[in-house]
Amino acid sequence: GNGNKDFYDVSLVDGYNVPLNITAEGGTGDCRAAGCVADLLSSCPASLIVADNQGRVIACRSACDAFKFPEYCCTGDHDTSDTCPPNQYSEVFKAACPTAYSYAYDDATSTFTCTDANYTITFCAQN
C-alpha cells in the first residue's frame, strides 16, 4: 500500500458466487470488515442467474456481464462517476452487502485503508 497503508475491498462488480469476508486485526485507520456474507444466490434477479444443469443457482452475474451495456459497465459515454451512477441491479447487491463494491464507482463506501494489520480472508463466510 501507500505509506505502509493497505487498501482492500471485496467486489461484486463482476458478479457473486460465494460469501466472502475480509477482517483486519490489530491495525489502525479504517480497518472495518469488507465483504458480502449475504446469500445473494437466493435473491439474485432472474436475468442475472447462472444455473447448473440441474437448475440450481450457482452464481449471480453482474448487469455488466449479463447485458454488456455501457451504462452498466461504466464504459464509453458512461466512464465517469457522473455518467455511471448505481443502477437497479447494483442497488440490490449494495442493499445486501453494504461494504462490498457493487459497481465501478462505488469506492467511497467500499474501499478500506488500514495500517499494520493482519488480515483474515474467509470464503463461504456466514453472518
MORA-V606491 format. One record per backbone hydrogen bond with DSSP energy under -0.5 kcal/mol. CO is the residue of the C=O (numbers start at 1). NH is the residue of the N-H. E is the energy in kcal/mol with one decimal. If there is no record, write none. Layout:
BEGIN
co->CO nh->NH e->E
co->CO nh->NH e->E
END
This chain:
BEGIN
co->1 nh->3 e->-0.5
co->1 nh->4 e->-0.6
co->2 nh->5 e->-1.0
co->4 nh->116 e->-0.8
co->6 nh->114 e->-2.3
co->8 nh->112 e->-2.6
co->10 nh->101 e->-3.0
co->12 nh->15 e->-1.2
co->14 nh->62 e->-0.5
co->16 nh->60 e->-2.9
co->19 nh->124 e->-2.5
co->19 nh->125 e->-0.9
co->20 nh->36 e->-3.1
co->21 nh->122 e->-3.1
co->22 nh->34 e->-2.2
co->23 nh->120 e->-2.6
co->25 nh->118 e->-2.4
co->28 nh->115 e->-2.7
co->29 nh->31 e->-1.6
co->31 nh->24 e->-0.6
co->34 nh->22 e->-3.1
co->36 nh->20 e->-1.9
co->38 nh->40 e->-1.3
co->39 nh->42 e->-0.7
co->39 nh->43 e->-0.5
co->40 nh->44 e->-0.5
co->41 nh->44 e->-0.5
co->45 nh->48 e->-2.5
co->45 nh->49 e->-0.6
co->46 nh->49 e->-1.0
co->48 nh->61 e->-3.2
co->50 nh->58 e->-3.0
co->50 nh->59 e->-1.5
co->52 nh->55 e->-2.1
co->56 nh->52 e->-2.5
co->59 nh->50 e->-2.5
co->60 nh->16 e->-2.4
co->62 nh->66 e->-2.5
co->63 nh->67 e->-2.8
co->63 nh->68 e->-0.6
co->64 nh->68 e->-2.1
co->69 nh->72 e->-1.4
co->69 nh->73 e->-1.9
co->70 nh->74 e->-1.6
co->70 nh->75 e->-1.5
co->75 nh->78 e->-2.2
co->76 nh->79 e->-1.0
co->80 nh->84 e->-1.1
co->87 nh->91 e->-2.4
co->88 nh->92 e->-0.9
co->89 nh->93 e->-1.7
co->90 nh->94 e->-2.7
co->91 nh->95 e->-2.2
co->92 nh->96 e->-1.5
co->93 nh->97 e->-2.4
co->97 nh->100 e->-1.9
co->101 nh->12 e->-2.4
co->103 nh->106 e->-1.6
co->106 nh->109 e->-1.0
co->107 nh->110 e->-1.1
co->107 nh->111 e->-1.7
co->112 nh->8 e->-2.3
co->113 nh->30 e->-1.7
co->114 nh->6 e->-3.6
co->115 nh->28 e->-2.0
co->118 nh->25 e->-2.8
co->120 nh->23 e->-2.5
co->120 nh->122 e->-0.6
co->121 nh->123 e->-0.6
co->122 nh->21 e->-2.0
co->122 nh->125 e->-0.6
END
